């Protein structure tokens, strides 16, 4: 009788491990734990084992903070063609390397922090803060922005972004610090 109870407890433990793997979408690990050969699910790309949150964290840490443009091909779905619009139509997929370089020149080395992360089906939404030391290394910058990402098979297939460029340009001195208030008052601006 005691052997049966021990076996039942062991089976329940293994079942709990599989429930946790399924919850985390770590499908590639299941054949290893089952002892099944590598001819089934072990041939997955490593991005398929990551949950959406991990892909989003890599999006910020590798591409924007480290400037690692080669990570784009790892994180973006092949269904996102080079001429597909991204960031709400602000740019095309093929323009992403230029955007990363441009923001890097404007802001200096960046550090991104996820403040709020939400998921709903194929979508993830992120409210985040990016800080930097400015192009001269002596102008502290901090902007908060929104990003929505749609996933296909664990990879980013669509991006909608709202970057607080007004706050960025104010902090860089390209716009007056009270630009928003001036706009609300109905005042106009004259460019130099």
N, C-alpha and C positions, 0 to 999 in steps of 0.2 A: 504494500500500500504506500509506503514512504517513497519508493522509487517512482511511482506514478505521480505523486505530488511534485517531486523534484523536476521531473520531465515536464509537467504542466507549467511550472514556474519558468523553466527555461524557454519553453515555447512562447509564453506570454512576453518574456523579455525580448526575444527575437522579433516578435510581432510589433512590439513597441518601437524597436529600432527602425523597422521598415516604415511604420507610420511617421516617425520623425523625418526619415529620409524623404518620404513622399511630400510631407509638409514643406520641407526645405527645397524640394525639387532637385534632389541630388540623385538623379536616376542613374548616372554613370557608376555610382558606387555600389549599387545593388548587386550586380553580377559578381563583384569581388567578394562581397559578404556571403553570397550564396555558393561561391565556389564554382560558378558557371564559367566556362572558357571565355576567351576574349573575342569570340566570334559574334557576340550579340551587341550589348550596349557599351562595351568598353571602348569602342572606336569613336566615342563622342569627342567633340572639340571641348576644351576646358571651359569655354564660356557657357556651354550648355549645362554645366554643373553649378553655375553661379546663380544666385537669386538676383532679382532685378536690382535690389539695393546695392549689391556688390558691383554690378555693371555700372550703376550710376556713380558710385564712389570712384571707380576706375576712370570714368568719364572726366571727373574733376581732377583727380590726382595725377593721372598719366598725361592726359591731353592738355588741360589748361594749366595746371600747376607746374608740371615738368616739361611741358612743350613737346611731348613725345608724339609727333604726328603719325608715326607708324602704328600707334595704337588704334587709329581710326579704322583701319581695315579689320582689326580684331573685334572691335565693339559694334561696328555698324553692319546692319544686315545687307547682304548682297542685293536685296530687292530695292534698296535705296540707291537709285542710279545717280551718276555723276551730275546730271542736269536736273535732278529733282530739287524742288525748293525745300529749304529748311528754315528754321527759326521764324516761322510764320511768314515766309516769303521774302525775308530780308536778304537771303543769300541762297546759292545753290550748293549742293553737296560738294562739288569740286572746289568751292571757295573756302571750305573749312580750314585748310592749312593756312591760307592768307589771313583769315579772321583770327586764328590762334596767334599768328605772328604779330598782327596789328595790335591786338589787345596786350600782348606781351611787351611790345615797344611802348605803348601808351602808359601801361601800369607798372612795368617792371616785374620782377618775379612775384607770382601770385600764390596765394594760399586760400583755398576754398573750404568752407565749413557748411555742412548741411544743417539747417535749423529745423526744418519740418520736412518729413518724407511721408507721402501717402501713396497707396496703390489701389487701383480699381480695375480688375480684369487685366487687359493687355497694357494698361496705362500706369505710369508712375508720375507723380507730381512732386517737385522739389522747390522749397523756398530756401535760398542759400545766401551766404555772405562771402564775398571775395575781398580779401585785403591784400595790399601791396605797398611797397615803399616808394612808388612813383618812378618815372623814367630816370630821374636824377638820383634815385636812392635816398632822397631826403624829403619826399612829399608823401606822408602817410595817406593812403586811400582806403576807403571802405564803402562798398556798395552792396545792396541787397537786391536780389532778382528772383524771378520765377522761371522754372523750366518744366515742361511736360514732355514725356517721352513715351512713345508707343513701341512695344516690343513684338517681334516675331521670332519664334524659336529661340528665345533667350538673347536676341540681339536687337539693337536700337534700329527701328524702321522709320520713325518719324520724330521730329523735334519741333516743339513750339516754345519759343523763348521770349521773355520780356526782361531785358536787361535795363537797369536804371541808368541809362546813359546820361540823363540830365544831371544826376548826382555826381557821376564820374567827371563830366566836363566842368561842373562847378568846382570840384575838388582840384582839378588840374589847372584851374584858373582860366579856362577857355570861355566860361560863362560866369556872370556875376553870382555871388553866393545866394542871392535872394531871387533868382530868375523865376522860380515858380510863383512866388508871391507877386512879383511884378506882372506876370502873365494874368494872374487872377484879378489884378486891379485894372486890367484893360490897357496897360502901358505897352508901348512898342519898344523894340530894341533896334539900335543902329549898329551895324557891324563896322569895325574899323578897317 
